[in-house]
Amino acid sequence: MPQIIKKTPIAAIMILICLSFSACGQVQKAQQAEVQTQNTARPLQEKTATETQTPSPGAAETKKGAQTEKPQPAETPKPVSEAKPSPAAAEKKAVPVSREKADEADRLYDQGFQLYMNGKYDEAISYFSKSIETDPGSCKGYNGKGIVLCFKGNYGEGMSLIRKALELKPDFVYANFNMAMAYKLQKDYNKSIEWFNRALSYDPTDTWSYFGIATIYGDWNDAAKAVDYLKKAIALDPSVKEAARQQSHFDGIRNNPEFIRLVQ
């Protein structure tokens, strides 16, 4: 299968618009920006902890408003308490298909992904569903359909599908990342941080999980922690500096001397 995202030059930063669902027009615009930035910022291919990520360059996203009430996250958020499915158990749940079927599922997935990138959610869901029907063991299909449903506001079904992807492949970094995204879209920021950390437990070089955590601390005006995670992201991909300079998540700490020095 062609790896359509891995090592692809990218010009958009990924994550984290704090969505408000009170105005339909604003929601549609915010979701479109979110999906475009997320998709082009990090790989959506089947990536596991044993694979090496090529960090992706980013550009600015827009965000509707900043988080004003600061929750009290742990100093270092711990991994989520939900048990990780064992690889052995996951393998038993996957239904083997022929190479021909697997390739067809990949082709359908790739088509769905392109539609997803263009904000055509319903059409993308149709192709992701066909990919799953063709290969019930397609963790990418479950992951893709799941995050699209979350962007459409169907968190119950969407997160269930992402969990299915994780049952099939617990070390699927992008599915762990998408679970963080799902919680972020629901403004459950502490849980989102925990899932970003889970993604990092499988791949400590996952640039955009560090950046995702940094944006949350930026929204909380916690300059020290935001800068700490930004440093880790920038060390992996210097283009993160440009993203941070433009990201509205960091507006509350933009005059912080350490932040200024970091993004110069």
Secondary structure, DSSP 8 states (H G I E B T S, - for coil): ---SSTT--------------S-HHHHHHHHHHHHHHHHHHS--S---TTS------------SS---S-----SS----SS----HHHHHHHS----HHHHHHHHHHHHHHHHHHHTT-HHHHHHHHHHHHHH-TT-HHHHHHHHHHHHHTT-HHHHHHHHHHHHHH-TT-HHHHHHHHHHHHHTT-HHHHHHHHHHHHHH-TT-HHHHHHHHHHHHHTT-HHHHHHHHHHHHHH-TTHHHHHHH-GGGGGGTT-HHHHHHH-
